[in-house]
C-alpha cells in the first residue's frame, strides 16, 4: 500500500514537470513570435516612414519631341585684332582707360591656350584651379602658388566689362557659313550669345531659359530634319579669321538650362562632318518626404533647375559672405563683386570656402530636380563625305587647306544663306531626332494604396 501511494506521488510530480515544460515552451514560443512580429512590424514602420518609392519605366510613343538646346562654343576667347579696335580709336589714339589691360592681354602668353587638358579637372567647379591656388605652409602664413604671367593676363582680361569681353571674342556671323532648321534657313540671329570664361562667346540655338514662348516641338525624325550647321571662314579680302581660329565644341542640353560645356561638350574636329542623333529620356521624381527628396521649383519647367549651377551660385554666395567677393572665373550672382586674383588674401579666402564645402563643414543643399529630361546621343563622324583629295573640274569651288598637320586636302566653297559671300567650309554639324519614342522614368509612392 505504501509503495502504491509513493508511485502515485511520483506520477503527479512528473505530470507537474511536464505541464511546466509545456507552459514554458508556450511562453518562449509566444515571446519569440511576438519578438518576430515586433521586429518585422518595426522594420515595416521604419521603411514606411522613410517614404520609399517604386520606379516605373515606360516608353512614350506620343510622336512629338521637344527639340533640345544646341550650344556652340569656340575656344578662341580673344581676337587680337578686336583688342586693337577696342583699345585704339579710329585715328590710332590709345584709350587711356584700357591700354594697360590691352597691352597685358597682348603679351606673350595666349589666353586661348588656357583650358582643361585633363578630364580629371573638368569636374572642378571653378577653372581658377588651372592657374592659381593657395597652399598654407607650416607657419600658417598665406602664400599663393601661381603662374604670374597667366595671372596678370587673366586679371587684365577680367578687368574688362562683360560686354567688352564679348566684343573681343568670336562672333557667330564670323564662323557660321550656313544654318538650316527643318529644311528652312536660319541665321546667326536665331542664336543667343552668352560669355564663358574658358571659351569667350558661346551661342545657343533654341534657348528657353527665362524666355516666354512656345517650345520647339518636332514630329520629324532622321538626319534630313533637325538642325544643320556649316562652319568655316569667309573667302573675302581682308578677312582675318583662319582655320587656327576655329576650336569648336558642341553641347546638347535642355533648352531651359545653361549648358555644362566642359563635362557634356563634344569637340568638333576641323575637316569632319559630325552627326548627332538624339533620344529624349524623361525623369519624374517625388519631393520630400519621399526618398527621392527632389527639388520642385515654382515654374516646374523640365531642365530649368541644374544641380551644378545651384552649387556654383551657392558657392558664390558663400564666397561673398566669407570673403566679401566672388570667384570671377564663374558666373557672379547679382550684388556679388569679383575678387582680385592678384590679391593673396582673396585667393586664399576663396580656397578656404571651397575646402569647407569639400569637408561638409558647410553645405549647399543642392538636390536633384523633380522634373528633368536628358538626351542620349548617337554620334557619328565622317571626314570623307565632303572632303576631296582633288579639285573639282572647274577648280572654282574647292580651296586648298592643311588640317591638323596632315597633307594638303581640298575643302569646298559654299555660298552663305544671304548669298553675298563664299565660305571655305571647315566643319559641319547635324543634330536630329533619332526616334519619336521617349523613355519615361516615374517614381511612385510604394505604399500609395495601403490605406485605401
Helices and strands as residue ranges (DSSP letters): H 2-48, E 53-60, E 65-66, E 69-74, H 80-87, H 99-105, G 111-113, G 119-123, G 127-130, E 132-133, E 145-146, H 148-159, H 162-167, G 172-174, E 176-181, E 184-185, G 188-190, E 191-196, E 200-205, E 217-218, E 227-234, G 243-245, E 248-253, H 261-264, E 266-268, E 272-284, H 307-323, H 344-358, E 371-382, E 398-401, E 409-415, E 422-433, E 438-445
